[in-house]
Amino acid sequence: MQRIYTERLVLREWKETDFKDLYEYAKSDLVGPNAGWKPHQDENESKDTYAIELCSENKVIGGIGLHDRKPDETISHLRQKEIGYVLNPKYWGNGFVPEAVNGVLKFGFEELNLDLIWCGHYDFNHNSKRVNEKCGFKYRFDKKVVLERLDGKEVTSLYYNIYKTDFQAASNM
C-alpha cells in the first residue's frame, strides 16, 4: 500500500500500535452510528484501510478507504470506487477530513486511473455532507437503506460523486 502525504497528514497502513488510537474514536457514539456501525466494544473491532495520522502529534486520528462499490449500476462500466472515512471527534472542525479526502481523490484518479469516485452519507450526518461539498462532490441521488449493524434502523443514504475530469479541472484553478 502506497503512503499518501498531505500538508498535515500521512495516510498509511495500520500498525499494531495504532489500535489504541483507533479504539479511542471507534467507541464513540458520535462516530460509528454516523458511518452505519455500532460503536466498538473493544480494540479488536477496530480496523480500516488507511490510518489518518496527524503528523504534528504522531497520532492516528481517523481512517479512510476506497471501497469496491458501485451505487449506480447504470454506469457500472466506469472504473470507480467509493470513499469512506471516520475521524476522532476530538479533531472535528480542523479540515483534516477534506485534506485526507483530497489526498485519496488525487491518488484514486492519478495512480488508480479511476473515472469517478463516490461518497455517501446518511441524511442525519451533516458533517459528511459539508465534507462532500467542500471536496467538489456533486449530489446524484438518494435511497432508503436498512442498517443491519444498527438494529435494522431505516435511513436515507445520499450519494455524491466526482468525475476525474471535474477533479482535474478544480485542481488546475
C-alpha positions in Angstrom: 0.0 0.0 0.0 1.4 3.4 -1.1 1.5 6.1 1.6 -0.3 9.3 0.8 1.1 12.6 2.1 -0.8 15.8 2.5 0.2 19.1 4.2 -0.6 17.9 7.8 -1.3 14.2 7.4 0.1 10.8 6.4 -2.4 8.2 5.1 -0.8 4.8 5.6 -1.3 1.2 6.5 -2.4 0.4 10.0 0.2 -0.6 12.6 -0.4 -2.8 15.6 0.4 0.2 17.8 -2.5 2.2 16.2 -5.3 0.3 17.6 -5.4 2.2 20.9 -5.8 5.5 18.9 -8.4 3.8 16.7 -10.4 2.5 19.5 -10.4 5.9 21.2 -12.8 7.2 18.5 -14.4 4.0 17.3 -16.1 3.5 20.7 -17.7 7.0 20.4 -21.5 7.2 19.8 -20.6 10.2 17.6 -18.6 8.1 15.1 -19.9 4.6 14.3 -23.6 5.4 14.0 -22.9 8.2 11.5 -21.0 5.7 9.4 -23.5 2.9 9.8 -21.9 0.7 12.5 -22.2 0.3 16.3 -19.6 1.8 18.5 -16.7 -0.6 19.0 -16.8 -2.5 22.3 -13.0 -3.3 22.3 -9.8 -2.7 20.4 -10.1 -5.9 18.4 -13.1 -4.5 16.4 -11.0 -1.5 15.2 -9.6 -1.8 11.6 -9.8 0.2 8.4 -8.0 0.7 5.1 -5.7 3.8 5.6 -4.9 5.2 9.0 -5.0 9.0 9.1 -2.0 10.1 11.1 -1.7 13.7 12.3 2.0 14.4 11.8 2.3 17.1 14.5 1.1 14.6 17.2 2.3 11.4 15.7 -1.2 10.1 16.4 -3.8 8.2 14.4 -7.0 10.4 14.4 -9.1 8.6 11.8 -9.4 6.1 9.0 -10.2 6.5 5.3 -10.5 4.0 2.4 -11.5 3.4 -1.2 -14.1 0.6 -1.4 -15.3 -1.5 -4.3 -18.9 -0.2 -4.5 -20.9 1.0 -7.5 -24.0 2.8 -6.2 -25.4 3.4 -9.7 -25.4 0.3 -11.8 -26.3 2.3 -15.0 -22.6 3.4 -15.1 -21.0 0.3 -13.7 -18.8 0.1 -16.8 -16.7 3.0 -15.5 -13.7 2.5 -13.2 -15.0 3.6 -9.8 -14.7 3.3 -6.1 -16.5 4.7 -3.0 -14.6 6.7 -0.4 -15.4 6.3 3.3 -13.9 7.9 6.3 -14.2 8.4 10.0 -12.5 10.9 12.3 -12.0 11.1 16.1 -14.5 13.7 17.3 -11.7 15.5 19.2 -10.3 16.6 15.8 -13.6 17.7 14.1 -13.7 21.1 12.6 -10.0 21.4 11.7 -10.3 20.5 8.0 -8.5 17.1 8.4 -11.1 15.0 6.6 -11.3 17.3 3.5 -7.5 17.2 3.4 -7.4 13.4 3.6 -10.2 13.1 1.1 -8.4 15.3 -1.4 -5.3 13.2 -1.0 -7.2 10.0 -1.7 -9.0 11.6 -4.6 -5.6 12.6 -6.2 -4.3 9.0 -5.6 -7.5 7.4 -7.0 -7.5 9.5 -10.2 -3.8 9.7 -10.8 -2.5 6.3 -9.6 -5.5 4.0 -9.9 -6.8 5.8 -13.0 -10.4 5.8 -11.8 -13.1 7.5 -13.8 -15.1 8.6 -10.8 -15.3 8.3 -7.0 -18.4 8.1 -4.9 -19.0 9.4 -1.5 -22.2 8.9 0.5 -23.7 9.9 3.8 -26.8 9.3 5.8 -29.4 12.1 5.9 -28.6 13.0 9.5 -24.9 13.3 9.0 -24.4 17.0 8.3 -20.7 16.9 8.8 -20.1 14.5 6.0 -22.4 16.5 3.7 -20.2 19.5 4.3 -17.1 17.5 3.5 -18.6 16.2 0.3 -19.5 19.7 -0.9 -16.1 21.1 0.1 -14.3 18.4 -1.9 -16.2 19.0 -5.1 -18.6 16.0 -5.0 -21.9 16.6 -6.7 -25.2 15.2 -5.3 -26.6 12.5 -7.6 -29.4 10.6 -5.8 -30.6 9.1 -2.5 -32.2 5.9 -1.4 -33.6 4.2 1.7 -31.3 1.7 3.3 -31.6 -0.5 6.3 -28.6 -0.5 8.7 -28.4 -4.1 9.9 -25.5 -3.2 12.2 -27.7 -0.6 13.9 -30.6 -3.0 14.7 -32.4 -2.5 11.4 -32.7 1.2 11.5 -34.0 2.6 8.2 -32.3 5.8 7.0 -31.9 7.7 3.7 -28.4 7.5 2.1 -27.4 10.4 -0.1 -24.9 9.6 -2.8 -22.5 12.1 -4.4 -19.7 11.6 -6.9 -16.9 13.4 -8.7 -15.6 12.6 -12.1 -11.9 12.6 -12.9 -12.3 15.5 -15.4 -14.1 17.6 -12.8 -11.4 16.9 -10.1 -8.6 17.8 -12.6 -10.4 21.0 -13.6 -10.8 22.1 -10.0 -7.1 21.2 -9.2 -5.9 23.4 -12.1 -7.7 26.5 -10.8 
